[in-house]
Amino acid sequence: MRSSTERINIAASAQKLDVDNRIPLRYYYRIADNILKQADIFRAEKNIIDLYIMLLRFSSLVSETIPCHRDYGTSLKYQKVYLKKRLVNALTELEDLKPQVQQKINELNRIYTYQSTSLEQSAVKNQHLTYYGVTKAVRPAARELGYYGLRTPQLSYSNPMEEQFRRMSLNLLRPKEETLSKHSILGPNGLYGQWQPPRSDKGVKYPSNVDLTPVEFPSLQWPIENELPGKNDHSNSEPEASSMESILSVDNYVNSEKSHADEPCPMISFEESETAPVHNNVTRQLSPPPVLAEVQDLVHATQASKTDCTVENPSVDGLVHSESPLELHIATTMMESFMKLAKSNTDRNLETCGVLAGSLKNRKFYVTALIIPKQESTSNSCQTTNEEEIFEVQDKKSLFPLGWIHTHPTQSCFMSSIDLHTHYSYQIMLPEAVAIVMAPTDSSRKHGIFRLTTPGGMSVIRQCQQRGFHPHNPPSDGGSVYNTCTDVYMNPSVKFDVIELR
C-alpha cells in the first residue's frame, strides 16, 4: 500500500509521545485503542510497513508515555493488565515483521533513490537549449562547477537518430545567398532591401468565370423531377457581367471582409433547437474526482507542506510525528449541512461546534459522521459537554476522531488561541485530525481547514499554560503555529451521517 514517492523513515514516524498531565488519562487509553484499530486495518490490507509503525507507536505509548502520567498509579488494575497483555502481543508481532519490513523498506527506498536521481538528471537536461537537433548546454555558474567538480560538454546530441541526421546534413552543400533571396518572403533583397508600403491604387483581380453550379452526386442525391426554369441560364450569363465588377480595390476588399466577419456563421448556432434529439440509451455520468479543499491557498499551502506534513528530524519534545499525514476526504456537502444545523445559533451570534469522525481505508481517512454534541456557546467560544456520549457513539460505530468544525458568526476565518488549545487535544488523539472554521461574514474566505504544525505548533501549545484569549510566540523554527491543510480533499463520493445529540 506504500508508494515509492517518498523515503520511508521509521524513526520519524514512531517518535515517543511525552505525557501532558493536562490531558486526562482516559484520553491516552483512547489513543492506544485508536492505534490498535489502525493496526488491525493495515494488517487486513497486508500493509506491513504501516502496521509495523502502528505497533511501534503503541509499544512506545504503553511502555514510555502512559506510566508517566500522574494518574496512572490510581488507575484501575484491569486496565494495566489489559495494556501489558496487548504490549506483549505487539512486541512479538514486531519481531516477526522486522525482516519483511526491512526488506520492503530497502526496496522502496532504492526505487525512491532511483526516481530522484532520474528526476534530477531530467531537470538538468531541461536546462539545455535545443537548436536544430543540437543541444547547447547552458554554462553553469562558477560555484556549481566548484561544487560538482565537473565540466559540462558544450555540445551534446539527444539521441542516435539526431546524430545520424547531423552527419547527413554535413554532406549537403549550403545553398547560396542568391538562392535564399529568391525564396525569401522579404523579397530578393532580403533583410537589406528597402521597405515599400502597400499601394492602394492597384486592385486585386479575382477570376470572374467561377462556376458556382453545385456538383451533383447521383448516388447520394435524389433525382429532381421538376427543375426550376432558367437554372442553367445563370452560368451562361455569368461571363457577360462587366469585368469592372470583378475588380475590387484594396479598400473595398477590406470593407467586404469586415462585413462578412460581422455576419454570424451559418454553421455555428448557440440557440437551442426546437426539438431535442431523443436518445434511447441513457448515459450515466460519473462523479467528479475529489479536489483539494484549499485551492485558493495552493501556493502558500505547497510551501507550508514541508513543515506541516513532513518531519525529517526527530522532535526534542517527543511528539508523535508522521512523515506525511494520510489523506483526509470530506463530503462536498458536509459544510453546507453543518451551516444549516447551526443557522439558529448563527442568527443569534452564537458559535456552534460539531465533531468529525470517520473510517480508514487504503491509507485514506474518510469523514463519514458529523456529530453535533451537547454544547455551551457564546459569541466567541463553544464548549462541548458530556464528552462520554461522543465517545460512546464513536466506539459503537468504530469511528476514528478526525477533528472538529465550528462557526465564527461575526469574526473572520482564523484560529483563535482557544481554538488552538481545543484542537491540540484532537491532534494528540490523531495526527491527521483537522479543525474547520466556518466564517459566513468573511468576504475573503468563508471557510478554512487548519492543523497545528508539527513539531513547531504542537510544541508551542503543549508548553503554553495560559487560558482564555492570549497571544502565542512563534515556534523555535520560525514557522507558523498552524497552517492550512494541504492533504484534505472535497470528495463528492463520500457519504456521511448527521448524529444529533443536542
Salt bridges, closest charged atoms under 4 A:
GLU6 OE2 - ARG2 NH1 3.27
ASP18 OD1 - LYS16 NZ 3.84
ASP20 OD2 - ARG22 NH2 2.99
ASP40 OD1 - ARG43 NH1 2.80
ASP50 OD1 - ARG2 NH2 2.97
ASP50 OD2 - ARG363 NE 2.53
ASP71 OD2 - HIS69 ND1 3.95
GLU93 OE2 - ARG43 NE 2.93
GLU163 OE2 - ARG166 NH2 2.92
GLU163 OE2 - ARG167 NE 3.17
GLU178 OE2 - LYS182 NZ 3.86
ASP201 OD2 - ARG199 NH2 2.98
GLU238 OE1 - HIS234 NE2 3.76
GLU294 OE1 - ARG445 NH2 3.24
GLU294 OE2 - HIS447 NE2 3.90
ASP297 OD2 - ARG445 NH2 2.94
GLU323 OE1 - ARG2 NH1 3.95
GLU327 OE1 - HIS329 NE2 3.00
GLU336 OE2 - LYS340 NZ 3.86
ASP347 OD2 - LYS343 NZ 2.88
GLU387 OE1 - ARG26 NH2 3.94
GLU388 OE2 - ARG26 NE 3.10
GLU389 OE1 - LYS374 NZ 2.96
ASP395 OD1 - ARG30 NH2 2.87
ASP419 OD2 - HIS406 NE2 3.19
ASP419 OD2 - HIS408 NE2 3.27
ASP487 OD1 - ARG451 NH1 3.25
GLU500 OE2 - ARG502 NE 2.79
